[in-house]
Amino acid sequence: MEGTLLLAYLGYNLANLARVEVPIVQVNVLEAKNNLSALLKLLEEGKEESIVIARNGKPVAKMVAYAPVDVSKRIGIAKNSPLVVDDWAFDELDDYVAELFEESLDEPLD
């Protein structure tokens, strides 16, 4: 039973838990507010993978343990890498774009 540990930790009667399978750990907003430190500890220690917080029995949020992102997957990883290939024809493109602008300057404005 995945939710047994959390419910027991929050003071629920273990005799009642033996009769009910709890596939997802879910607590209401008031329980989450009153037991936030305990819930965070369960996530930190890996005793629970996630905890769903519900309002009026309807899930509205999911708490999960923070997993730091690998530095190699962050934006800016290519900071010192060349951004273009060596044989890119910038001069040809620059001339073409300049011609387009010059042509548009020759046309009268409406």
Helices and strands as residue ranges (DSSP letters): H 4-9, H 14-17, E 26-28, H 29-34, H 36-44, E 50-55, E 58-64, G 71-73, H 90-106
